[in-house]
Each structure stands twice: as C-alpha cells, then as structure tokens.
C-alpha cells in the first residue's frame, strides 16, 4: 500500500481507469482474474449481454469468496481447538493445576 494513483485496466474489452493505493501489479492481477471469470461465464451461457455476463460473474466471485471465508472460519476453529488441546497437555506435563494456564485466542 502506498499513495493513491491511477491505474488503467482492461476488463471484458473495456478500458477503465482505477484510482487505488494498491500496487499496479495487484490491480492488473485483479483485472486478469475478473477477465478469466467472465470468460468462464461466457463459455457456459448463451447470453451475449455484457451486463448479464458481468452479473453472473459477480455472483460466481461472491460465491467463491463466501466459500473461502467459511473454510477460513473452519480452519481457525480447528487451530483454536488444537491449540487449546496442546496447551492443556503442556499444563499437565508441567505440573497440572500448579502451573500457570496458557490462554490462546485467535482473531476471526
């Protein structure tokens, strides 16, 4: 992240100028990803409407994002559970009730 700049990208044949503080390479990668997803939708649908392709692409990307968020939450829960289990085993090994309890909290 740095100072804001204008980056020119091309999505579905249209050129857009994007104001961003992200690196230009990142924005170009985002544009490539969107183009790939739009091409996938175009191959699977009979629609030639740019708006329909864009909406279906947005829905597919949103679906992918929500699935990844669910995976992340499940993974964090698993890590938290295993961390607590490990902390309990360490406590038992070090002397049980007399040792200081280790508390682990993960941000979601």
Buried (B, 14 or more C-beta within 10 A) or exposed (E): EEEEEEBEBEBBEEEEEBEBEBEBEEBBEBBEEBBEBBEBBBEEEEEEEEEBBBEBBBEBBEEEEEEEEEEEEEEEEEEBEEBBEEBEEEBEEEEEEEEEEEEEEEEE
